[in-house]
Amino acid sequence: MASLKLSKPLSLTSAFTLSSGHSIPALGLGFFETPNGAPALESFKVGYRHIDSARYYQNEGEMGVAVRQSGIPREQIFCTSKVLSEDYAFSPSISEAVVKAVESSLSKFGCDYFDLYLLHDPGAGPKGRIEAWKGLEVAVEKGYVKSIGVSNFCVEHLEELLASNLKIRPAVNQVELHPWYQQRDVKEFCDKEGILVQAYCPLVRGQRMTDPTLQKVAERHNKTPAQVLVRWSLQHDLNPLPKSTKASRIRENADVFDFELSKDDMEELDALDAGEGGAVTWDD
C-alpha cells in the first residue's frame, strides 16, 4: 500500500512507499542537461540516493557509470528513466516498442534493472498511451523495472489510464510543480489515487529567486531561496528533483532538514500560484 505522507522529522533518508511496495527517497537529483556523472557522484557524497534520468537526456550511460563508480551497492540507489512518445507512437506494436526502449535504456545504463520507468509524456494519444502502458507492464514482468509511472499527465490522462484494463497502477506522475505552478487538481487526484507526485523544476529554473515573498521567507530562516523551495515541496509531500551540476548547489539543495516552514510561510508561498501562467516548461 502506498504511503505518500512523509514522517517527521524529515531527513535526507526520508522516503515514500510507492503503490508498488517499493521505497523511493524523498529527495532526488534531476539529471537533465547533465553531460557526465560528476554531479551524481557529488550527490552520493552528500547523501542523495536518487537520480532521475531519461532517454531524451542522453545520459543514462553516465548515470550507470556514476552508480558503479560510487562503490555504493546498486540496490541502495534509486534510478529512474523515461521514454518519450516519439520513440514508440508510430510503431506497428506500441507495447513492443516500449519494451525495446526499456531494453535499450538498460543496455546504456549498464545495470540489471531500473527502480522506476516512466512514460515521459502523453503525446501518443488515448489508445497509444494505453498500449504504451502495457509495454511498461511487460517490462515489470520481465524484471527490467520495479515500478512504473507517467510524466506530464493531466487528470484526464490519468483517469483514462486508470479506467483501462490495468494490471499495474501507475506509482508516480512526474510534473512541473512549484509555488508558481502548483497543479492542485493533479496533486489532489494523485493523492486520492495513491500516485506519488514528483516535482521537476522545483527551483523554477532559477527564474524566481528574487521574488519578494520567497526572499522574505528565506531571510526569516537564514536559508537560500532554493532551500526554501525544496523544503516547500517536501512539506507538501512532493518528491522534488532539483537539478544542478555544481557541487556547491547540490549540497545546498540537500541542506534543508534543519528548519521547518511555518503554517504562515507555507500559506504565503501557496498564494504565489499563477496557474498555467506560472509554468516554465511545456505542459500538455
Rosetta blueprint (number, residue, H / E / L):
1 M L
2 A L
3 S E
4 L L
5 K L
6 L L
7 S L
8 K L
9 P L
10 L L
11 S L
12 L L
13 T L
14 S L
15 A E
16 F E
17 T E
18 L L
19 S L
20 S L
21 G L
22 H L
23 S E
24 I E
25 P E
26 A L
27 L L
28 G L
29 L E
30 G E
31 F L
32 F L
33 E L
34 T L
35 P L
36 N L
37 G L
38 A H
39 P H
40 A H
41 L H
42 E H
43 S H
44 F H
45 K H
46 V H
47 G L
48 Y L
49 R L
50 H E
51 I E
52 D E
53 S L
54 A L
55 R H
56 Y H
57 Y H
58 Q L
59 N L
60 E H
61 G H
62 E H
63 M H
64 G H
65 V H
66 A H
67 V H
68 R H
69 Q H
70 S H
71 G L
72 I L
73 P L
74 R H
75 E H
76 Q H
77 I L
78 F E
79 C E
80 T E
81 S E
82 K E
83 V E
84 L L
85 S H
86 E H
87 D H
88 Y L
89 A L
90 F L
91 S L
92 P L
93 S L
94 I H
95 S H
96 E H
97 A H
98 V H
99 V H
100 K H
101 A H
102 V H
103 E H
104 S H
105 S H
106 L H
107 S H
108 K H
109 F H
110 G L
111 C L
112 D L
113 Y L
114 F E
115 D E
116 L E
117 Y E
118 L E
119 L E
120 H L
121 D L
122 P L
123 G L
124 A L
125 G H
126 P H
127 K H
128 G H
129 R H
130 I H
131 E H
132 A H
133 W H
134 K H
135 G H
136 L H
137 E H
138 V H
139 A H
140 V H
141 E H
142 K L
143 G L
144 Y L
145 V E
146 K E
147 S E
148 I E
149 G E
150 V E
151 S E
152 N L
153 F L
154 C L
155 V H
156 E H
157 H H
158 L H
159 E H
160 E H
161 L H
162 L H
163 A H
164 S L
165 N L
166 L L
167 K L
168 I L
169 R L
170 P L
171 A L
172 V E
173 N E
174 Q E
175 V E
176 E E
177 L L
178 H E
179 P L
180 W L
181 Y E
182 Q L
183 Q L
184 R H
185 D H
186 V H
187 K H
188 E H
189 F H
190 C H
191 D H
192 K H
193 E H
194 G L
195 I L
196 L E
197 V E
198 Q E
199 A E
200 Y E
201 C L
202 P L
203 L L
204 V H
205 R H
206 G H
207 Q L
208 R L
209 M L
210 T L
211 D L
212 P H
213 T H
214 L H
215 Q H
216 K H
217 V H
218 A H
219 E H
220 R H
221 H H
222 N L
223 K L
224 T L
225 P H
226 A H
227 Q H
228 V H
229 L H
230 V H
231 R H
232 W H
233 S H
234 L H
235 Q H
236 H L
237 D L
238 L L
239 N E
240 P E
241 L L
242 P L
243 K E
244 S L
245 T L
246 K L
247 A H
248 S H
249 R H
250 I H
251 R H
252 E H
253 N H
254 A H
255 D L
256 V L
257 F L
258 D L
259 F L
260 E L
261 L L
262 S L
263 K H
264 D H
265 D H
266 M H
267 E H
268 E H
269 L H
270 D H
271 A L
272 L L
273 D L
274 A L
275 G H
276 E H
277 G H
278 G H
279 A L
280 V L
281 T L
282 W L
283 D L
284 D L
